Amino acid sequence: MKAYIIGVGMTKFEKPETRDWQYWDMVREVGAAALADAGIRYDQVEQVPVGYCFQPSTAGQRAVYELGLTGIPVYNVNNNCATGSSALMLARQFVEGGGSDCVLAVGFEKMARGSLGGGAGGSGAADFATSPVARHYGVMAARHGFEASPPTAQIFGNAAREHMERYGTTPAQLAAVGAKNHRHSVHNPYAQFQDPYTVEEVLAARTVHRPLTKLQCSPTSDGAAAAVVVSERFVERNALGERAVEIAAQVMATDTEASFASGSCIDVVGAPMTRAAAERVYAVSGLGPDDLDVIELHDCFSVNELLTYEALGLCGEGESGKLVESGATTYGGRWVVNPSGGLISKGHPLGATGIAQAAELTWQLRGEAGARQVPGARTALAHNIGLGGAAVVTLLRHG
């Protein structure tokens, strides 16, 4: 059975503590928006997977109770930065499996100011001994050591260094990712940042972990997003065909030996997972990179956008720096990547990110993205990754 997105909602992503609100306030806002977009009532929803990372157990129930007390199952989902797409994947599986005709997927996060830790609540090497990502940081430390800068910036910054050493990627090419995504966010009212920057300004920003500067790193953010996922029969019964966006294929991959065997940070931050998930999505859908119009991918750091170009098959290995420099991934190029501004500029509330990507692509495929609209967009791909690890690749199409 096919699954479709018929309604989406999203808060503006904001710096933590900007607004005096709680996570349930965010979910009330996005849930109501998604239901209104779909033209349905909450009592038509049969199940609700809710993604978040930093709130306590059953926070999902506390949040969606704001939408109604109907007694339906609520599932609390935590898969690091891939949490939102994991909740969306559960919604799709509930529908495709025939168990439900209408499911609401929600993701939210209320975060603390400052740099994100490495998964164990601390920032020093000793804090990772019992962390779920201890193996990942162990690979980094064996090759690069462990420094005082934020752990996630270290592991991705070291991946960038390896890419530069191996392929000749330049600091300007890395900065071009940040400049592009900040430029895209100018037209996104939901984005945390809406200021454009040149490559030179990105390079001149404060260094977080060499070669990554602040304008190449995603911020901590508050925010939420929601999507209504329904069956084909629900679409037909409610005459929603014109607005329904098909989830044509969706795959999650987790770490294999390929993530660790090489001792490379490029592999340990998820390139093999992304490649495996993308190859399976292409096989299931019968489509490939040349069929895509618009892409929202997980640019937690500029280097990860470059690594993801290669893993998704947009270019050959080592060619991603030249690809972004050529303009192929912006308006007027072959694809528009991260028209929302991506994580770097739109923001990155962990539990919301994957569903926010789906919301942006739903608006793009319906032609509702306003000044950031990708002309003629019919096929879209979302990529959401969590260190530790999970990579979810989703192919959407409309019309």
Secondary structure, DSSP 8 states (H G I E B T S, - for coil): --EEEEEEEE---B-TTSS---HHHHHHHHHHHHHHHHT--GGG--BEEEE-SSS-TTHHHHHHTTT------EEEE--GGGHHHHHHHHHHHHHHTTS-SEEEEEEEE---SS----SSS--SGGGGTTSTTHHHHHHHHHHH---SS-HHHHHHHHHHHHHHHHH---HHHHHHHHHHHHHHHTT-TT-S------HHHHHHS-EEETTEEGGGB----BEEEEEEEEEHHHHHHTT-TTT-EEEEEEEEE---GGGTTT--HHHHTTHHHHHHHHHHHHHHHT--GGG-SEEE---SBHHHHHHHHHHTTSS-TT-HHHHHHHTTTSTTSS-EE-TT-HHHHH---HHHHHHHHHHHHHHHHHT--GGG--TT--EEEEEEEETTTEEEEEEEE--
